[in-house]
Amino acid sequence: MLAAVPQPLLYARIDLVRLPGGEPAVIEVELTEPYLYLRCEPQAPASFAQALRELL
C-alpha cells in the first residue's frame, strides 16, 4: 500500500485485524496523526522538526 504513494512519507500507519479465517484485513490507513505523542519523549519535538526539515 505504502509503495503506491509517490512521495516520501514522514508518518504512516496501517491497521490490520485478522478475519475469522485467519487472513489479515486492512481496517485503516493513516498518513497523518493529530497527536504524535511528542510530550512522551523529551527529544521527540526536535527529532520531528529535523525530520520535517529533511523532508521539505
C-alpha positions in Angstrom: 0.0 0.0 0.0 2.7 2.5 1.0 4.8 1.7 -2.1 1.9 3.2 -4.2 2.5 6.6 -2.6 4.9 8.5 -4.9 6.1 11.0 -2.3 8.3 10.1 0.8 6.2 9.9 3.9 7.1 11.2 7.3 4.4 9.2 9.0 2.1 6.3 8.0 0.2 3.7 9.8 -1.8 0.7 8.6 -4.1 -1.0 11.0 -4.9 -4.7 10.4 -7.2 -7.2 12.0 -7.5 -11.0 11.5 -10.7 -12.2 9.9 -12.3 -15.4 11.3 -10.5 -17.4 8.6 -7.1 -16.0 9.8 -6.5 -13.7 6.8 -5.5 -10.1 7.5 -7.7 -7.3 6.6 -6.9 -3.6 6.4 -9.2 -1.5 8.6 -7.4 1.9 8.5 -4.7 3.7 6.7 -3.4 6.9 8.2 -1.0 9.3 6.6 -1.4 12.0 9.3 -1.7 11.8 13.0 -3.2 14.6 15.1 -1.3 13.6 18.2 2.2 12.3 17.7 3.0 11.7 21.4 5.6 14.5 21.3 5.2 15.1 25.1 6.2 11.5 25.9 9.9 11.8 24.9 11.9 15.0 25.6 13.8 14.7 22.2 10.7 14.0 20.2 9.8 17.6 19.2 13.4 18.3 18.0 13.5 14.9 16.1 10.2 15.6 14.5 11.3 19.1 13.4 14.5 17.7 12.0 12.6 15.1 10.0 10.3 17.8 8.6 13.3 19.9 7.6 14.9 16.9 5.8 11.6 16.0 4.1 10.9 19.5 2.9 
